[in-house]
Structure formats: structure tokens, C-alpha cells
Amino acid sequence: MPSKPSSAMAVAAASPAGGGGVARLEALAMDKVAEAADAVAIASSAGEVVRAIHAVAVLLFPVDSATVAGTLDEPIKSQIISVLSLSHDERESWRRAFYHGPAFPTMSKILLGNIALKWLRQIHNTVRKEVYDSFFVRGPPTEVIQALVPALSQNENSKEDHNIFCLNIERLLILCLLENKGVGQIVAEFMFLNKHNDGVLNPDRTTFISRLAQLLASVPDKARMGASSALTASSFFKSVVSQLLVRAEEAAIESSANKEFNEQDALSSVLLFVGEVLSHVSRRGSTGILVAELIPMIRNHLQRCVAPDCKTIIPDMIKHVPQSRFWFTVIEALRDQHSIERLTEEMLRQLASHHLNDEEAYWILWTLFNQSIMHIAVMRAMFIDKFLLWKTFPLCCLRWILHYAVFEFPPNSVTQKPKCEGHQTSWLHCNV
């Protein structure tokens, strides 16, 4: 039976003065995983399996051991209840060592392999949620994705085993990424890392973020035929893009409010991740889904930029809103010109289907493209040489392109500052 965790051991191992620091605690976490693996390998009942993984789980997050024990028989019931609980700080030390060291990749193979195939159906649903699922749901999504998504490509010995294996992984992906908003948590994790380290993107971090985005975007392709509809490209990417845009806007507010950090550095990892994911979504043929999520958010953002009694808009109104920091750079973050062209063309067509007036369409284009069009020569050529001269668009789209990329001023523009009047006007106050 795995040994009981010692509170004193956790403190000593986590503290450099206690004789080990992070490396020492990572080694202890691996020892705990090895004990659990040995116990699972010789288990003769589901209760013994629960006892083995519970001994690891209590080191990492709060577990309702009484509820878990209530589903088990003696003597395992008493053994579960008698396991010592750690303090929040002790658990956090173990959690960092477990998930960011070699312990979690090893433990995930045990959980997804032998336990899922042989024992999971015999474990009470309450225990499964409290102990088994928690290793993934409560873990950092950046690590969880790297464990779950590649595993979908594994082949088991029989078709039945393969279906059981994949069904469980797909269930966990839905729990972690969709129901638990794991994509938004990844953005939050990058913000945290940027604040507590330098925000500069080194090659290792860039490679890691790119791989993470690739894994995330590959989920619909890797899911089985007949998998949950939540993992189809249309449903999955809709949730992913929505989470990304919402959380990236929030990150822009946070970085603007924190004066201790360079705003551009604070958002560097976030923008790279958002750009990589959106590029992968577009390349996988889901540009329409991406744009359908983007348009309502950018329209809402522009309404946010203007006071209720203001009749028109000027650039400074947009620039002074913190969320604009994200919207000004999101297109540039894509870095893949082919994806940018597909996104822009699709956006123009969808904007036309929304029957926007010329002024609103102009400011949407200005907000999304003005920063990149000033720095990247090919962006202006995209609008004028490709879209205006070679593509077939609705007439309203051609007017928008002319005003934005050729005339470089909005429709109905005036030379004086806008006058704020006592009535609500035009697109700024329509429902989206």
C-alpha cells in the first residue's frame, strides 16, 4: 500500500533550507507515482486502485476523502480517511513539482492506460470525479493538453480497448478544455508567467507555445468518428475562439492596469498563442467559425469605446480603451499572411451579410488592421491589389475597402471634433 503523505516531509522537501528544493520535491513526487503504479499493477479490486491514486491526489489538491471512503468497504475505507491532509501552501509546492516535472506525464499514462481500460468502469462516479478526473481538470491546461491530445493517436490491442481508451480521453478533453474553460486558463497562465518572469519570448518559449497551439487545434482531427459533437470542428473551434478572445481582452485590461510591467512584454506570450491558434483554425478550414465569433466581439468593443451621447467616433476614443491593445495587434499576431487573407475576406463577406453601415465597417477595419497596415507593406497590397482589383465582393465591401485603404478616412467624416448630442444615434447603439 502507498505510504501516507507526511506534512512535515512536504514542508522540508519544498523548502531549499529543508534540504532539496524543487528538484528534491520532483524526485519525491516521482517516488509517489512509482508507489501508485506498483499498487495499481497488483490491484485485485477497484478499491485498491482508488486507494493508490488517492494517496497521490491528496498531495496536489483538496480531496473530499470522507465522500470517497463512503463508496468503499473496509479496510480501504478507514485507510482513505486516515490519510493526512496537507495545508494549501504544502499542496501548492507538491502541485508545482508534480505537474512541471516528470511525475505528471508518468501518472497520466497510468491513469489513461491500465486504470481507464481495466478499472474505471468499476469506480463510483463520485470517486471518479473527485479523484481520477481531478488529475486533469485541476491540473494546468498547458500540461494536460500535452498528455491528452497525443494519446488520442495511440493504438490499443483490440478495437474495444481502443474505443474505451479514446472515449475516456475525449471525455476528459471536453471537461478540461470546454466545460472548465481550459483555453482561457492557458491565456491566464501565460499572463502569470510573463508577470513573474521576463516577458521576452525566447526560442524555447516560442516553440512551446506554437506546439501547444498546434495540439489544441488538432483535437477535432484526432477525435474518433462518432465522437461527441462537442469535439467536431464547428463546435470545438467556436468554444476555443470565444474563450481566446474573451480572455485576451481581459489580459489587455490587466496588463494596462499593472504599471510595473511593460504592456507589450506582458501580452507577448498571449498574443503569440492567440495568433498561432487562430492561424491553425483558419488553415483547417474553419475561418467562417472564427469570424462569426470575432465580429460580435469587435462590434461590442467599438460600442464600449464611445459615450452613449456621442454621435460619431474618432481614433482617440478607441485608443484610450485598454481592450483596444489586444484588438490593434490580433491580426498582426497571426503572422501567417495566407490565414490573414482568408480571415479578412471572410470577415468582409460576413460584415456585408450583417448589413452594416459604412461608418461602422470602416472603424472595424481601422481597429483590426491599422497597426499592421502601417508596419507591413503587404497588408495594404492585400486590400488594394488583391481585394479591390481581383476579388469579387458585394458592392458595400468595395466601398469599405476604398474608404479604408485608399481614401484613408471614414465615410461622412468631418474636420471638426465630433459633437456629443443628447440623443442616441446610428450603429453605435444597435444591438449585436
Residue pairs with C-beta under 8 A, 6 or more apart in sequence:
1 39
1 51
1 52
1 79
2 32
2 35
2 36
2 39
2 51
2 52
2 55
2 56
3 35
3 55
4 55
4 82
4 83
4 84
5 32
5 55
5 58
5 59
5 83
5 84
5 86
6 84
7 84
7 86
7 87
7 90
9 28
10 59
10 86
10 90
10 93
10 94
11 18
11 90
12 18
12 19
12 20
13 19
13 20
13 24
13 25
13 28
13 93
14 21
14 25
14 90
14 93
14 94
14 97
15 21
20 27
20 28
22 96
22 97
22 101
25 93
25 94
25 96
25 97
26 97
26 98
26 101
26 102
26 103
28 97
29 59
29 94
29 97
29 98
29 101
29 103
30 101
30 102
30 103
30 106
32 55
32 56
32 59
32 103
33 56
33 103
33 106
33 107
33 110
35 52
35 55
36 52
36 53
36 55
36 56
36 107
36 110
37 106
37 110
39 48
39 49
39 51
39 52
40 48
40 49
40 52
40 53
40 110
40 114
40 115
40 119
41 114
43 49
43 52
43 119
46 119
46 122
46 123
47 72
47 73
47 76
48 76
49 115
49 119
49 123
50 68
50 72
50 76
50 80
50 123
50 127
50 131
51 72
51 76
51 79
51 80
53 111
53 115
53 131
53 132
53 135
54 63
54 65
54 68
54 80
54 83
54 131
55 83
56 98
56 107
57 63
57 131
57 134
57 135
58 65
58 83
58 84
58 85
58 86
59 86
59 91
59 94
59 95
59 98
60 91
60 94
60 95
60 98
60 134
60 135
60 138
61 91
61 95
61 134
61 138
62 85
62 91
63 130
63 131
63 134
64 130
65 80
65 81
65 83
65 85
66 81
67 126
67 127
67 130
68 80
68 126
68 127
68 130
68 131
69 76
69 77
69 78
69 80
69 81
70 77
71 124
71 126
71 127
72 80
86 94
97 103
98 104
98 107
99 139
99 140
99 143
100 140
100 143
104 135
104 139
104 143
104 147
105 146
105 147
107 135
108 135
108 136
108 147
108 148
108 151
111 132
111 135
111 136
112 147
112 148
112 151
112 165
112 168
112 169
113 165
115 132
116 164
116 165
116 168
117 156
117 161
117 164
117 165
120 128
120 132
120 168
123 132
133 172
133 175
136 144
136 147
136 148
136 172
136 175
136 176
137 172
137 175
137 176
137 180
140 185
140 189
141 176
141 177
141 182
141 183
141 185
141 186
141 189
142 186
142 189
142 212
144 172
144 176
144 182
145 176
145 177
145 182
145 186
145 212
145 215
145 216
146 212
146 215
148 169
148 172
148 173
148 176
149 173
149 215
149 216
149 218
149 219
149 222
150 215
151 165
151 169
152 166
152 169
152 170
152 219
152 222
152 223
153 222
154 165
155 162
156 162
156 164
156 165
163 224
166 223
166 224
166 227
167 224
167 227
170 223
170 224
170 227
170 228
170 231
171 228
173 219
173 231
174 228
174 230
174 231
176 182
177 183
177 216
177 219
177 239
177 240
178 230
178 236
178 239
181 243
183 216
183 239
183 240
183 243
183 244
183 247
184 243
184 244
184 246
184 247
186 212
186 273
187 243
187 244
187 247
187 248
187 251
187 270
187 273
187 274
188 247
188 251
190 209
190 269
190 270
190 273
191 251
191 254
191 255
191 266
191 269
191 270
193 269
194 261
194 265
194 266
194 267
194 268
194 269
194 270
195 258
195 261
195 266
198 265
199 261
199 262
199 264
199 265
199 266
199 267
199 268
199 269
200 265
200 268
201 209
201 268
201 269
201 272
205 269
206 272
209 269
209 272
209 273
209 276
210 272
210 276
212 273
212 276
213 273
213 276
213 277
213 279
213 280
214 276
214 280
216 240
216 277
216 280
217 237
217 240
217 277
217 280
217 281
217 284
218 280
219 231
219 236
220 231
220 232
220 233
220 236
220 237
220 284
221 284
223 231
223 232
229 235
230 236
230 239
233 284
233 285
233 286
233 289
234 286
234 289
237 281
237 284
237 286
237 289
237 290
238 289
238 292
238 293
240 277
240 281
241 277
241 278
241 281
241 289
241 290
241 293
241 294
242 293
244 273
244 274
244 277
244 278
245 274
245 293
245 294
245 297
246 297
248 270
248 271
248 274
248 326
248 330
249 297
249 301
249 323
249 326
249 327
251 266
251 267
251 270
251 326
252 267
252 322
252 323
252 324
252 325
252 326
253 322
253 323
254 266
255 261
255 263
255 266
255 267
255 325
256 263
256 322
256 325
257 322
258 266
263 325
267 325
267 326
267 329
271 326
271 329
271 330
271 333
272 333
274 330
274 333
275 330
275 332
275 333
275 334
275 335
278 290
278 330
278 333
278 334
278 339
278 343
279 334
279 335
279 336
279 339
281 287
281 289
281 290
282 290
282 334
282 336
282 339
282 342
282 343
283 336
283 338
283 339
287 339
287 342
287 343
287 346
288 346
288 350
290 343
290 346
291 343
291 346
291 347
291 350
292 350
294 347
295 347
295 350
295 351
295 354
295 364
296 432
298 327
298 364
298 367
298 368
299 360
299 364
299 432
300 432
301 321
301 323
301 324
301 327
301 367
302 313
302 318
302 360
302 363
302 364
302 367
302 428
303 428
303 429
303 432
304 321
304 323
305 313
305 317
305 318
305 320
305 321
305 324
306 313
306 317
306 428
307 420
308 424
308 429
309 420
309 421
309 422
309 423
309 424
310 317
310 418
310 420
310 421
310 428
311 418
311 419
311 420
311 421
311 425
311 426
312 359
312 412
312 414
312 418
312 426
313 359
313 363
313 410
313 418
313 428
314 417
314 418
315 366
318 324
318 363
318 366
318 367
324 367
327 367
327 368
328 367
328 368
328 370
328 371
329 371
330 368
331 340
331 343
331 344
331 368
331 369
331 372
332 371
332 372
332 375
332 376
334 340
334 343
337 378
337 382
340 379
340 382
341 382
341 386
344 369
344 382
344 383
344 387
345 387
345 391
348 387
348 393
348 397
348 400
348 401
349 393
349 394
349 397
351 361
351 364
351 397
351 400
352 393
352 394
352 396
352 397
356 364
356 396
356 427
357 426
357 427
358 396
358 399
358 400
358 403
358 410
358 411
358 412
359 410
359 411
359 412
359 426
359 427
360 426
360 427
360 428
361 396
361 400
362 400
362 403
362 404
362 410
362 411
363 410
365 400
365 404
366 404
366 410
369 379
369 383
369 404
372 379
373 379
373 380
373 383
373 405
380 405
383 401
383 404
383 405
384 401
384 405
384 406
387 393
387 397
387 401
388 398
388 401
388 402
388 405
388 406
393 401
399 411
403 409
403 410
403 411
